[in-house]
Amino acid sequence: MVSFTYTAADEEKSRAVRRMKRLATGLLLGVAAVFALSTWAKASGAGAWAGYVAAAAEAGMVGALADWFAVTALFRRPLGLPIPHTAIIPTKKDQLGASLGSFVGENFLSADVVRGRLRGFGIAKRLGLWLAEPAHAERVTAELAAALRGALTVLRDSDVQAVVGEAITRRAESVEIGPGIGKTLERVVSDGAHHRAVDLVCARAHDWLVTHGDSVMQAVEGGAPGWTPRFVDRRIGERVYKELLRFVTEMRDMPAHPARGAIDRFLSDFAADLQGDTDTRARVERLKSELLARPEVQDVIASAWSSVRALILAAAEDDQSQLRRRARASLISLGTRLSTDERLQAKVEGWAEDAAAYVVTTYRSEITSLITDTVAGWDATQTSKKIEANIGRDLQFIRINGTVVGALAGLAIYAVSHALGG
């Protein structure tokens, strides 16, 4: 059983109920005293007025007692007697909860009721007008940023990295990259976009040869047979270096150099093989698989999440970041459209109605069972006390009204009966 916690407000309400009980009970004792005195006066020959007062007081007592019984029977057994159909709230709590759940389900959780309510509410236009205000858009952006930060904080990096790495690897393995690379290379060669790369390589090669001429000549000399004279090896090294430097210089300075044309033909043939040659495409796929399987590549893929996470957190925390500025602008733009575009309003309202109708029709039993189960879990005595604390004061007014109305009714009945010769 679930017990209620009484707050200071509940205690104040309980004190007010007790004051009203004393007032209602005092009124009952008062009319009882009036009845006793008026009955004595009538018997003593005080006059006709005594009969009228006694009749009114008697009916007031009856009304007060009847309403006292009715009010008391809601929460407990009057005078502790096991009278049937009393202590209704404690004994019928579970049935009341089930009835309340059924009532809510039938009258509030129906698709027609929800659709009609949302349609009359004009949710799309109101939302649009609200979002169109920059201050409101900023508030939504800040809340979204806070939610994003919270989600990123809750997520464990290791779990996300594993998921991201697996997704990227699976995606890369499932897609053949050879034809795509071939098409891209074909367009690059046909547009001549690779010429800049060739120019850069030639320029860097020329600069390197100029700077490291001695290293080149020493490498040539070191590869010469041991029986050749040293001066011959040196001459050969110098000759090779000069020819190599001349060749690279001509490639750098002559756009129509035959070697450049050979590079163009090689790249064109390679692009065609990537698209149509089975063996070349298979080799590219094997190379791709080998690269993906390397630990260094997997580490790079896994670390991508850390970089993305850091970027997102930085953007979410900075209210002047490009991400938040774009989010604010998008929300304001969306709000403006929603507030003016009737077709968009109709779409959004239709989506909202469909979503709400789906929720209430699909989960109606779960929602109503929540009410039923919650009420069933309440402690009967505590529930009765809680309800009495909140509505008991009004119920005591029923006792007071019963006393007054009963007295007036009794007076009227006595007066009519005497007027008719009773």
QUILIN-V403992 format. One record per residue. N is the residue number from 0. RES is the residue in three letters. PHI is phi in whole degrees, 0 to 359 (* if undefined). PSI is psi in degrees with one decimal (* if undefined). Layout:
[[N RES PHI PSI] [N RES PHI PSI]]
This chain:
[[0 MET * 146.1] [1 VAL 257 124.0] [2 SER 266 147.3] [3 PHE 272 148.4] [4 THR 261 119.7] [5 TYR 279 126.4] [6 THR 268 176.3] [7 ALA 298 -35.4] [8 ALA 295 -39.2] [9 ASP 295 -40.5] [10 GLU 297 -40.3] [11 GLU 296 -40.2] [12 LYS 295 -39.4] [13 SER 296 -40.1] [14 ARG 296 -39.4] [15 ALA 296 -37.8] [16 VAL 296 -42.8] [17 ARG 296 -38.2] [18 ARG 296 -42.1] [19 MET 292 -33.9] [20 LYS 298 -44.5] [21 ARG 297 -38.1] [22 LEU 295 -46.0] [23 ALA 294 -41.2] [24 THR 293 -38.8] [25 GLY 298 -38.6] [26 LEU 295 -39.2] [27 LEU 298 -45.7] [28 LEU 296 -33.4] [29 GLY 293 -45.3] [30 VAL 290 -28.0] [31 ALA 294 -40.7] [32 ALA 294 -40.8] [33 VAL 298 -41.4] [34 PHE 298 -43.2] [35 ALA 296 -45.1] [36 LEU 292 -41.8] [37 SER 291 -34.0] [38 THR 294 -40.6] [39 TRP 295 -40.5] [40 ALA 294 -39.9] [41 LYS 297 -42.1] [42 ALA 292 -26.4] [43 SER 273 3.4] [44 GLY 76 35.1] [45 ALA 288 -20.2] [46 GLY 131 174.3] [47 ALA 294 -29.0] [48 TRP 301 -31.4] [49 ALA 297 -34.7] [50 GLY 294 -42.5] [51 TYR 297 -43.8] [52 VAL 294 -41.1] [53 ALA 296 -40.9] [54 ALA 296 -43.5] [55 ALA 296 -44.3] [56 ALA 294 -38.7] [57 GLU 296 -45.9] [58 ALA 294 -35.1] [59 GLY 298 -41.2] [60 MET 297 -42.8] [61 VAL 298 -44.9] [62 GLY 297 -41.6] [63 ALA 295 -44.1] [64 LEU 294 -39.4] [65 ALA 296 -44.1] [66 ASP 288 -33.3] [67 TRP 299 -43.8] [68 PHE 297 -43.4] [69 ALA 295 -44.0] [70 VAL 292 -43.5] [71 THR 295 -37.4] [72 ALA 296 -20.8] [73 LEU 294 -37.5] [74 PHE 250 -25.5] [75 ARG 202 177.2] [76 ARG 273 122.1] [77 PRO 304 126.0] [78 LEU 59 17.2] [79 GLY 74 8.5] [80 LEU 277 138.9] [81 PRO 283 60.2] [82 ILE 282 133.9] [83 PRO 300 149.7] [84 HIS 61 35.9] [85 THR 240 173.4] [86 ALA 51 50.6] [87 ILE 296 -47.6] [88 ILE 296 -48.0] [89 PRO 297 -39.3] [90 THR 274 -27.9] [91 LYS 252 20.4] [92 LYS 302 -47.7] [93 ASP 294 -40.2] [94 GLN 295 -37.5] [95 LEU 296 -40.3] [96 GLY 297 -43.0] [97 ALA 295 -40.9] [98 SER 295 -40.4] [99 LEU 296 -42.4] [100 GLY 298 -43.7] [101 SER 296 -41.0] [102 PHE 298 -45.6] [103 VAL 296 -43.5] [104 GLY 296 -40.2] [105 GLU 282 -33.3] [106 ASN 255 -17.3] [107 PHE 239 -33.2] [108 LEU 259 49.3] [109 SER 245 148.1] [110 ALA 300 -41.1] [111 ASP 295 -41.7] [112 VAL 295 -45.0] [113 VAL 295 -44.8] [114 ARG 298 -44.4] [115 GLY 296 -39.1] [116 ARG 293 -45.2] [117 LEU 293 -37.4] [118 ARG 296 -39.3] [119 GLY 283 -18.7] [120 PHE 283 -26.6] [121 GLY 64 48.8] [122 ILE 297 -36.4] [123 ALA 294 -47.2] [124 LYS 293 -41.3] [125 ARG 296 -42.1] [126 LEU 297 -40.5] [127 GLY 297 -46.5] [128 LEU 299 -37.4] [129 TRP 290 -44.4] [130 LEU 289 -26.0] [131 ALA 293 -17.8] [132 GLU 284 124.3] [133 PRO 305 -37.3] [134 ALA 295 -39.0] [135 HIS 290 -40.4] [136 ALA 298 -39.1] [137 GLU 295 -39.4] [138 ARG 296 -44.6] [139 VAL 297 -41.3] [140 THR 298 -43.1] [141 ALA 297 -40.8] [142 GLU 294 -40.8] [143 LEU 296 -39.7] [144 ALA 296 -41.3] [145 ALA 295 -41.2] [146 ALA 295 -39.3] [147 LEU 295 -42.6] [148 ARG 298 -41.2] [149 GLY 297 -42.3] [150 ALA 296 -41.9] [151 LEU 292 -29.5] [152 THR 288 -38.9] [153 VAL 290 -38.9] [154 LEU 294 134.9] [155 ARG 276 129.6] [156 ASP 302 -39.4] [157 SER 297 -40.0] [158 ASP 293 -45.9] [159 VAL 294 -41.7] [160 GLN 299 -40.0] [161 ALA 296 -42.7] [162 VAL 294 -46.3] [163 VAL 297 -45.1] [164 GLY 299 -44.1] [165 GLU 295 -41.2] [166 ALA 295 -44.8] [167 ILE 295 -44.5] [168 THR 297 -45.4] [169 ARG 297 -41.3] [170 ARG 295 -43.2] [171 ALA 294 -37.4] [172 GLU 287 -26.9] [173 SER 277 -13.7] [174 VAL 248 128.3] [175 GLU 282 125.2] [176 ILE 264 -15.7] [177 GLY 303 -55.3] [178 PRO 301 -39.0] [179 GLY 295 -42.4] [180 ILE 295 -39.6] [181 GLY 298 -43.9] [182 LYS 297 -42.2] [183 THR 296 -44.6] [184 LEU 296 -37.7] [185 GLU 298 -42.9] [186 ARG 293 -38.4] [187 VAL 298 -44.2] [188 VAL 291 -42.8] [189 SER 295 -31.5] [190 ASP 274 -9.2] [191 GLY 74 17.4] [192 ALA 290 -19.0] [193 HIS 282 -12.3] [194 HIS 299 -35.0] [195 ARG 295 -38.9] [196 ALA 295 -41.0] [197 VAL 296 -42.1] [198 ASP 301 -43.8] [199 LEU 295 -43.3] [200 VAL 296 -43.4] [201 CYS 296 -43.5] [202 ALA 296 -44.1] [203 ARG 294 -38.1] [204 ALA 295 -41.2] [205 HIS 297 -46.7] [206 ASP 297 -37.6] [207 TRP 293 -42.3] [208 LEU 297 -39.5] [209 VAL 296 -40.2] [210 THR 283 -33.6] [211 HIS 244 37.5] [212 GLY 301 -41.8] [213 ASP 298 -38.4] [214 SER 295 -39.4] [215 VAL 296 -47.3] [216 MET 296 -39.1] [217 GLN 295 -36.0] [218 ALA 295 -40.5] [219 VAL 294 -44.7] [220 GLU 297 -37.3] [221 GLY 292 -23.9] [222 GLY 269 -0.1] [223 ALA 283 153.4] [224 PRO 300 154.6] [225 GLY 286 -18.0] [226 TRP 273 -10.1] [227 THR 279 145.8] [228 PRO 297 152.6] [229 ARG 295 -38.6] [230 PHE 292 -29.8] [231 VAL 291 -42.9] [232 ASP 299 -39.0] [233 ARG 294 -42.9] [234 ARG 296 -41.3] [235 ILE 296 -42.5] [236 GLY 300 -43.3] [237 GLU 296 -41.0] [238 ARG 296 -45.3] [239 VAL 298 -42.6] [240 TYR 297 -44.5] [241 LYS 295 -40.7] [242 GLU 293 -40.5] [243 LEU 295 -41.4] [244 LEU 294 -39.9] [245 ARG 297 -43.1] [246 PHE 297 -45.7] [247 VAL 293 -38.0] [248 THR 296 -42.2] [249 GLU 295 -40.5] [250 MET 297 -36.6] [251 ARG 292 -40.2] [252 ASP 265 -13.0] [253 MET 243 102.0] [254 PRO 300 -26.8] [255 ALA 263 21.2] [256 HIS 299 139.8] [257 PRO 303 -34.4] [258 ALA 295 -35.0] [259 ARG 294 -40.6] [260 GLY 297 -36.9] [261 ALA 296 -38.6] [262 ILE 296 -43.0] [263 ASP 301 -45.4] [264 ARG 294 -40.2] [265 PHE 298 -45.8] [266 LEU 294 -38.5] [267 SER 295 -43.0] [268 ASP 294 -39.6] [269 PHE 295 -39.1] [270 ALA 297 -39.6] [271 ALA 293 -40.9] [272 ASP 295 -38.1] [273 LEU 298 -29.1] [274 GLN 268 -32.4] [275 GLY 238 -17.2] [276 ASP 270 119.4] [277 THR 297 -42.7] [278 ASP 296 -43.7] [279 THR 297 -43.5] [280 ARG 296 -38.8] [281 ALA 295 -40.0] [282 ARG 298 -42.0] [283 VAL 297 -40.9] [284 GLU 295 -40.7] [285 ARG 296 -40.8] [286 LEU 297 -40.4] [287 LYS 299 -45.7] [288 SER 297 -40.4] [289 GLU 295 -40.8] [290 LEU 295 -43.3] [291 LEU 295 -31.1] [292 ALA 282 -13.5] [293 ARG 290 137.7] [294 PRO 301 -35.7] [295 GLU 298 -41.2] [296 VAL 292 -41.3] [297 GLN 296 -37.0] [298 ASP 296 -39.7] [299 VAL 295 -43.1] [300 ILE 297 -43.9] [301 ALA 294 -37.2] [302 SER 287 -11.6] [303 ALA 299 -37.0] [304 TRP 297 -40.0] [305 SER 299 -41.6] [306 SER 293 -44.9] [307 VAL 296 -42.4] [308 ARG 299 -43.9] [309 ALA 297 -41.9] [310 LEU 297 -43.7] [311 ILE 295 -44.1] [312 LEU 298 -43.0] [313 ALA 297 -42.3] [314 ALA 291 -36.0] [315 ALA 289 -33.8] [316 GLU 279 -24.4] [317 ASP 268 111.3] [318 ASP 290 -9.0] [319 GLN 252 12.3] [320 SER 290 160.1] [321 GLN 298 -36.7] [322 LEU 298 -48.4] [323 ARG 288 -34.3] [324 ARG 296 -42.5] [325 ARG 294 -38.1] [326 ALA 297 -44.3] [327 ARG 298 -46.5] [328 ALA 298 -39.8] [329 SER 294 -40.3] [330 LEU 294 -41.9] [331 ILE 296 -43.3] [332 SER 298 -43.3] [333 LEU 297 -42.2] [334 GLY 298 -41.1] [335 THR 298 -44.0] [336 ARG 295 -42.8] [337 LEU 297 -33.8] [338 SER 281 -15.0] [339 THR 238 -27.8] [340 ASP 270 107.0] [341 GLU 292 -34.1] [342 ARG 294 -42.6] [343 LEU 294 -38.6] [344 GLN 301 -43.8] [345 ALA 297 -40.4] [346 LYS 296 -48.7] [347 VAL 296 -42.8] [348 GLU 295 -37.0] [349 GLY 297 -42.8] [350 TRP 298 -43.7] [351 ALA 295 -42.3] [352 GLU 296 -43.9] [353 ASP 297 -42.9] [354 ALA 296 -45.8] [355 ALA 295 -41.4] [356 ALA 296 -39.4] [357 TYR 297 -43.3] [358 VAL 296 -48.1] [359 VAL 289 -32.2] [360 THR 280 -32.9] [361 THR 279 -38.4] [362 TYR 247 19.3] [363 ARG 299 -44.8] [364 SER 297 -37.7] [365 GLU 294 -38.8] [366 ILE 292 -45.8] [367 THR 292 -35.6] [368 SER 293 -28.3] [369 LEU 299 -44.1] [370 ILE 296 -48.6] [371 THR 298 -48.1] [372 ASP 293 -35.4] [373 THR 295 -45.6] [374 VAL 295 -39.0] [375 ALA 295 -27.9] [376 GLY 277 -7.4] [377 TRP 285 146.7] [378 ASP 288 129.6] [379 ALA 299 -46.5] [380 THR 294 -46.1] [381 GLN 295 -37.2] [382 THR 298 -45.7] [383 SER 299 -43.9] [384 LYS 295 -40.1] [385 LYS 296 -45.8] [386 ILE 294 -41.7] [387 GLU 296 -36.3] [388 ALA 296 -30.5] [389 ASN 268 -30.5] [390 ILE 239 -2.7] [391 GLY 299 -34.9] [392 ARG 298 -42.2] [393 ASP 293 -36.3] [394 LEU 294 -33.4] [395 GLN 293 -28.3] [396 PHE 295 -30.7] [397 ILE 298 -41.9] [398 ARG 298 -43.2] [399 ILE 295 -44.0] [400 ASN 296 -37.4] [401 GLY 298 -37.8] [402 THR 295 -48.0] [403 VAL 293 -48.6] [404 VAL 296 -40.2] [405 GLY 299 -43.4] [406 ALA 297 -44.4] [407 LEU 295 -40.4] [408 ALA 295 -42.7] [409 GLY 297 -40.2] [410 LEU 296 -42.8] [411 ALA 295 -43.7] [412 ILE 297 -43.3] [413 TYR 296 -40.9] [414 ALA 294 -42.3] [415 VAL 296 -42.9] [416 SER 297 -39.2] [417 HIS 289 -34.9] [418 ALA 294 -29.5] [419 LEU 272 6.7] [420 GLY 92 19.8] [421 GLY 285 *]]
